[in-house]
Amino acid sequence: MSTIFKPLTKADIPEAVTLMRDFYAIDNYHIDPATSEALFTEFISNDNLGKAWLIYSDNELIGYTIITFIFSFEYKGRYAFLDELYLSEKARGKGIGKQAIEFIKAEALKLKLKVIYLEVENHNENAQKLYLAQNFTVHHRKMMKYIVA
């Protein structure tokens, strides 16, 4: 089984939004496809925002991943937030998630990132096991948010 990580292009956006819809459905998150398409267009047009890839296995589209960039004085430079990593149900449990994390870590080195953060739903024990097995650690700071608009 060969896994390929293809940088997301404008032509790929409709497929990425379809995958995103499947991902968000798992936790009943709302998604507006037109908004997601516009966000993808903005995102891939500015390399300072991050990187996105489609994931293929044996020439079949099975997922996507997105890292976004943040600058931190605490971490002495740019770091990333693993914003999304989605694999279709039929692709799970085959080692592709591990390959995706290894790919992201290799890209982080190339991009000279200092840290990779991520969040995972409490109920998603399989994802938690994957990340822990790939040397991610539980960060004991509390994440908080403020919605501006």
N, C-alpha and C positions, 0 to 999 in steps of 0.2 A: 504494500500500500504506500503510495507516494503522496505526501502532503506538500502543497505549494501555497505560499503566502504572496498574494498579488496586490500591489498597491492599488488602492481605490482610485478610479478615474471618474470623470463626469458621466461617462457612458454606463458605469456600474451602479450609479445611484439608485435607480428603480429596484434593482435586485437587493441592494443593501437595505433599502427601506422595507422590502418584503421580509427579509430576515429579521430586521429590527421589530417589525410587527409581531412576528412569531415569538421573539425573545420577550417582548413586553407583555404578551398575552399570558405568559407563565405566571406572572404576579399581578395580573389584571391592571397593569399600568396603561394609562391613556396614551394614545399616539395619534397625532394628526399627520398623515402621510405628506401633505403639502408642506407643512412646517419642517418635517424631517428632511425632505428633499432640499429645501432652502438652506437648512443648517449644514447638510453635507456639502452643498455647493460652496457655501462660505468657508467651511472648514478646509476643504481640499485646495481652495484657491490661496490659502495663506499657510506656508510651511511653519510659521511661528506658533500656530495653534496646536499642532500635533501631527499624528500620522494615523492612517487607517488602512487596513488590508482586508481583502476577501480571502477566505480559506477554502481551498479545494483539496479534495481527496480523490485520487484516481479520476481526475478531470471533472468531478462533480462538485458544484458549489455546496458547501456544508456549513459555512459560518462566516463570521467576521470578527475583527477586533479593532479597537480604537484606543490610542493613548493620547492624552492631552497634556500640554506642557504648562508648567507653572515655574515661576522664578522665586527662589527663597534665599534670603540672607542666612537663615539658620542652616540650610544645607549647602551653602556656598555655591549657588548656581541653580541651574535649571533641573527640575525633576519632573516626573511624569505621574499622571493619574491614569491607571488602567481603567478607562471609563466603561468599556464594554468588551466582553469576550463571550461570544455566543457560538455554540455548536448545535446543529440540528439534533433532534433526539436520536436519529439513527447513527449519528457520528459519535455519540458519547460512549464512554467505556472502552474505547479502542486505542487509547494512548495519544489521541490527537490533541487533547487538552494539554497534556504534558509537552508535546511538541510545540504547541502554541506559546506556552509560557517560556520554553527554552528560546524560541524565536524572539519573543518580546525582550527577554533578558539580553540576547545578543544584539538586538537593535539598540537597546538602551546603552550598551557599551559603545557602539558606533556613534551614537548621538551625544556621548559624554554626559549622560544623565546621572544624577547623584543618587536618586532613590526612586522606587516605583511604589506608589500607594494604590490601594484598591479598596472597594467595599464589596461586601457579599451579604446577601440576605441570610438572616439567622437560620432559616429553615433549609437552606441549600448546603446540606452537610457534604455532599459529594464535591462541590466546588471548594469548600473549606479544606477538605482533605487534600485536594489537588494542590492548592496554594501552600499549605503547610508542608507537603512533601517536596515542594520546589523552593523551600527555605524562606518563604514569606513568614512573618511573625505577626502575632496579634499586637496591634498598637493600642496602648492603654490610654490614649487620649480620647476624649469624647468629641466626636464630630458634631458640629452644630451648623445650622443654616439660618440665613435671613433672606427672605424673598423680597427683592427690591421692587419688582413691578408685578 
